[in-house]
Amino acid sequence: MNCDACAGQPGRWIASPGMAHCGTCERAGAGHPSRDPVLLGDVLATASDALAYADRTGRTVPDARTAGGTTCDACGAEAEWRRTIRGRWILIEPGDWPIAPIPPGKRWRIAGDGTAVNLGRASPSDTCRISHFDVCPTNPSPSDSPTMLALWHRNTQRRPS
């Protein structure tokens, strides 16, 4: 049986990827310590979610590693799609905001891989991001922060007639 990766050397069947690999190809991934292993179930679940989203909306799912600049379907305001650590998608307002005026639980950070992470009650000393859903004018006005209320009013003014 030949190696499924390089098609050259004799390979040995490995059950986890369901492929035959030679010793060289089997060790190739070990030379990249910066790469985290990815479970096949996670990849399939993400692909399934992306296909369901595309089928339901007629639009493709943006890549979580890059800003998915778009406009909100409800209000027309600019925002960007980001995938959360739980695999859901969230619209994030453009720009960074000081932590202090943003209520705990509404503070987001974009990780190096593009994933949106809710900071919960954490209070880093610099800036955070805000979910567009918290300041979308099609939702009730936020009453827990003057900054968020100001953003809600700004988005109301930008709303197409």
MARMIMAR-542956 format. One record per residue (C-alpha): residue number from 1; residue in three letters; x, z, y. Coordinates in steps of 0.001 Angstrom, whole numbers. Each point is the difference from the previous one (the first is absolute). Layout:
<atoms>
<atom NUM; "ALA"; <X; Z; Y>>,
...
</atoms>
This chain:
<atoms>
<atom 1; "MET"; <0; 0; 0>>,
<atom 2; "ASN"; <1445; -1015; 3391>>,
<atom 3; "CYS"; <-32; 2136; 3135>>,
<atom 4; "ASP"; <-3191; -590; 2035>>,
<atom 5; "ALA"; <1857; 552; 3277>>,
<atom 6; "CYS"; <3070; -2239; -367>>,
<atom 7; "ALA"; <-1102; -2067; -3036>>,
<atom 8; "GLY"; <3579; -18; -1214>>,
<atom 9; "GLN"; <1287; 2917; -1967>>,
<atom 10; "PRO"; <-1743; 1508; -2979>>,
<atom 11; "GLY"; <-2523; 2569; 1158>>,
<atom 12; "ARG"; <-1554; 3101; -1445>>,
<atom 13; "TRP"; <-3728; 729; 344>>,
<atom 14; "ILE"; <-763; 2755; 2495>>,
<atom 15; "ALA"; <-3537; 1352; -186>>,
<atom 16; "SER"; <-411; 1365; 3567>>,
<atom 17; "PRO"; <240; -3363; 1799>>,
<atom 18; "GLY"; <-1127; -1879; -3107>>,
<atom 19; "MET"; <3023; -2308; 121>>,
<atom 20; "ALA"; <3217; -717; -1815>>,
<atom 21; "HIS"; <3148; 737; 2020>>,
<atom 22; "CYS"; <3696; -326; -666>>,
<atom 23; "GLY"; <2208; 2990; 862>>,
<atom 24; "THR"; <1112; -1558; 3312>>,
<atom 25; "CYS"; <-3541; -659; 1255>>,
<atom 26; "GLU"; <-1209; 3378; -1247>>,
<atom 27; "ARG"; <2649; 1770; 2125>>,
<atom 28; "ALA"; <-464; -2288; 3045>>,
<atom 29; "GLY"; <-2659; 2227; 1577>>,
<atom 30; "ALA"; <2172; 3101; -431>>,
<atom 31; "GLY"; <2486; -1413; 2525>>,
<atom 32; "HIS"; <-2549; 397; 2824>>,
<atom 33; "PRO"; <-473; 3761; 531>>,
<atom 34; "SER"; <-1996; -641; 3179>>,
<atom 35; "ARG"; <-2799; -1596; -2001>>,
<atom 36; "ASP"; <-2683; 2355; -1192>>,
<atom 37; "PRO"; <-1615; -760; -3328>>,
<atom 38; "VAL"; <-3478; -1435; 282>>,
<atom 39; "LEU"; <-2604; 682; -2647>>,
<atom 40; "LEU"; <-1796; -3049; -1289>>,
<atom 41; "GLY"; <-3327; 1823; 352>>,
<atom 42; "ASP"; <661; 455; 3744>>,
<atom 43; "VAL"; <803; -3681; 423>>,
<atom 44; "LEU"; <-3106; -1082; -1892>>,
<atom 45; "ALA"; <-2244; 2428; 1926>>,
<atom 46; "THR"; <1367; -1271; 3321>>,
<atom 47; "ALA"; <-421; -3622; -1048>>,
<atom 48; "SER"; <-3551; 718; -1169>>,
<atom 49; "ASP"; <-832; 1676; 3347>>,
<atom 50; "ALA"; <1469; -2943; 1915>>,
<atom 51; "LEU"; <-2011; -2531; -1998>>,
<atom 52; "ALA"; <-3231; 1998; 414>>,
<atom 53; "TYR"; <613; 296; 3764>>,
<atom 54; "ALA"; <704; -3735; 307>>,
<atom 55; "ASP"; <-3106; -848; -2024>>,
<atom 56; "ARG"; <-2217; 2358; 2025>>,
<atom 57; "THR"; <1272; -976; 3467>>,
<atom 58; "GLY"; <1393; -3503; -433>>,
<atom 59; "ARG"; <3306; 1204; 1517>>,
<atom 60; "THR"; <3312; 802; -1631>>,
<atom 61; "VAL"; <1382; 3515; -35>>,
<atom 62; "PRO"; <2961; 465; 2341>>,
<atom 63; "ASP"; <3419; 974; -1313>>,
<atom 64; "ALA"; <483; 3755; 405>>,
<atom 65; "ARG"; <3660; -483; 951>>,
<atom 66; "THR"; <-819; -1920; 3170>>,
<atom 67; "ALA"; <-2408; 680; 2779>>,
<atom 68; "GLY"; <-3276; -1666; -841>>,
<atom 69; "GLY"; <-1039; -729; 3567>>,
<atom 70; "THR"; <-3683; -800; 217>>,
<atom 71; "THR"; <-3108; 930; 1915>>,
<atom 72; "CYS"; <-2677; 2447; -1062>>,
<atom 73; "ASP"; <-3008; -1831; -1440>>,
<atom 74; "ALA"; <-2337; 2522; 1638>>,
<atom 75; "CYS"; <1338; 168; 3564>>,
<atom 76; "GLY"; <2614; -2749; 399>>,
<atom 77; "ALA"; <2826; 2372; 1030>>,
<atom 78; "GLU"; <3540; -733; -1139>>,
<atom 79; "ALA"; <1247; 2088; -2920>>,
<atom 80; "GLU"; <2180; -391; -3064>>,
<atom 81; "TRP"; <-827; 429; -3658>>,
<atom 82; "ARG"; <2161; 2488; -1889>>,
<atom 83; "ARG"; <-222; 1151; -3598>>,
<atom 84; "THR"; <-231; 3784; -501>>,
<atom 85; "ILE"; <1868; 1985; -2618>>,
<atom 86; "ARG"; <-3250; 183; -1977>>,
<atom 87; "GLY"; <-211; -3801; -129>>,
<atom 88; "ARG"; <-2796; -420; 2560>>,
<atom 89; "TRP"; <224; -2092; 3154>>,
<atom 90; "ILE"; <-342; 1396; 3506>>,
<atom 91; "LEU"; <-34; -1565; 3451>>,
<atom 92; "ILE"; <2639; 1600; 2216>>,
<atom 93; "GLU"; <-40; -174; 3813>>,
<atom 94; "PRO"; <3014; -1751; 1496>>,
<atom 95; "GLY"; <2675; 2202; 1552>>,
<atom 96; "ASP"; <1328; 3501; -435>>,
<atom 97; "TRP"; <-1622; 3052; 1571>>,
<atom 98; "PRO"; <1389; 3455; 819>>,
<atom 99; "ILE"; <-843; 2504; -2742>>,
<atom 100; "ALA"; <-1358; 2816; 2202>>,
<atom 101; "PRO"; <-3301; -1566; 1187>>,
<atom 102; "ILE"; <-883; -1446; -3417>>,
<atom 103; "PRO"; <-1997; 2407; -2200>>,
<atom 104; "PRO"; <1466; 1039; -3358>>,
<atom 105; "GLY"; <-1294; -2206; -2799>>,
<atom 106; "LYS"; <-183; -3042; 2293>>,
<atom 107; "ARG"; <3765; -487; 266>>,
<atom 108; "TRP"; <1535; -2845; -1983>>,
<atom 109; "ARG"; <3566; -1121; -602>>,
<atom 110; "ILE"; <1122; -3389; -1306>>,
<atom 111; "ALA"; <2577; 453; -2776>>,
<atom 112; "GLY"; <2991; -2289; -439>>,
<atom 113; "ASP"; <-1853; -2055; -2597>>,
<atom 114; "GLY"; <-2919; -586; 2416>>,
<atom 115; "THR"; <-2320; 2541; -1617>>,
<atom 116; "ALA"; <-2218; 2084; 2293>>,
<atom 117; "VAL"; <381; 3723; -666>>,
<atom 118; "ASN"; <-2437; 2549; 1413>>,
<atom 119; "LEU"; <2025; 2912; 1361>>,
<atom 120; "GLY"; <-2850; 2454; -539>>,
<atom 121; "ARG"; <803; 3229; 1819>>,
<atom 122; "ALA"; <3721; -860; 303>>,
<atom 123; "SER"; <1220; -94; 3563>>,
<atom 124; "PRO"; <3221; -1972; 394>>,
<atom 125; "SER"; <1590; 185; 3423>>,
<atom 126; "ASP"; <-199; -3660; 951>>,
<atom 127; "THR"; <-2821; -2526; -355>>,
<atom 128; "CYS"; <-2712; -1069; -2398>>,
<atom 129; "ARG"; <-2439; -2835; -560>>,
<atom 130; "ILE"; <-3823; 116; 152>>,
<atom 131; "SER"; <-2612; -1511; -2285>>,
<atom 132; "HIS"; <-2079; -2624; 1773>>,
<atom 133; "PHE"; <-3093; 1376; -1733>>,
<atom 134; "ASP"; <382; 3214; 2031>>,
<atom 135; "VAL"; <-145; -1920; 3317>>,
<atom 136; "CYS"; <-2206; -2977; -924>>,
<atom 137; "PRO"; <-2850; -280; 2534>>,
<atom 138; "THR"; <-2465; -815; -2784>>,
<atom 139; "ASN"; <482; 3597; -1218>>,
<atom 140; "PRO"; <-1082; 3121; 1918>>,
<atom 141; "SER"; <2387; 1017; 2779>>,
<atom 142; "PRO"; <2673; 2505; -1058>>,
<atom 143; "SER"; <-527; 3433; 1495>>,
<atom 144; "ASP"; <3130; 1715; -1303>>,
<atom 145; "SER"; <2604; -1613; 2282>>,
<atom 146; "PRO"; <-10; -1390; 3557>>,
<atom 147; "THR"; <2672; -2523; -1035>>,
<atom 148; "MET"; <-2101; -1306; -2873>>,
<atom 149; "LEU"; <-3066; -120; 2245>>,
<atom 150; "ALA"; <1989; -2049; 2542>>,
<atom 151; "LEU"; <1026; -2443; -2749>>,
<atom 152; "TRP"; <-3607; -219; -1156>>,
<atom 153; "HIS"; <-1059; -868; 3607>>,
<atom 154; "ARG"; <2820; -2559; 259>>,
<atom 155; "ASN"; <-1186; -1688; -3187>>,
<atom 156; "THR"; <-3601; 79; 1297>>,
<atom 157; "GLN"; <1079; -1978; 3082>>,
<atom 158; "ARG"; <1867; -2546; -2131>>,
<atom 159; "ARG"; <-2998; -485; -2266>>,
<atom 160; "PRO"; <-1282; -3592; 62>>,
<atom 161; "SER"; <-3554; -416; 1285>>,
</atoms>
